[in-house]
Amino acid sequence: MQQQQQQRRMFTATLLAFIFILAAMGTTEAGKKEKPEKKVKKSDCGEWQWSVCVPTSGDCGLGTREGTRTGAECKQTMKTQRCKIPCNWKKQFGAECKYQFQAWGECDLNTALKTRTGNLKRALHNADCQKIVTISKPCGKLTKPKPQGTTHLLPVMHYSIYIQSLLESQMP
């Protein structure tokens, strides 16, 4: 019987502890004030508009571009940014248009030029870039095969004259 009373006391103590914990949680929740939502500050500042990159000296290399934006509450409406224009054949596309170029094509014997095509990879600072560009360059020296070792052959010009005279002699 004493064991039963001890079990009842333990049960009652556990039940009271549980009720106490529930009550404590309820008062802390009730005591919390709801925080007002943070006001999202809406900026009336417009997007930055950038000029093209202007080289410091010459027509390529390091330079600057000017950025402007509008808005009555903007803290900064103008700024300058450093930029770089490539000093190779890519400079004609400026610093803002980035292309992925294919390999150079074969030499066109009529024009002595070879070409390659580039697809726009990205346009920086909202630049107006062509989607596909083509670039040409001179083929360079056309190499003629050099004879191996010392041979006693007639020059190529003589061969062509010799072949031509053979053909003419066989014509009726």
Salt bridges, closest charged atoms under 4 A:
ASP59 OD2 - LYS91 NZ 3.06
GLU96 OE2 - ARG65 NH2 2.49
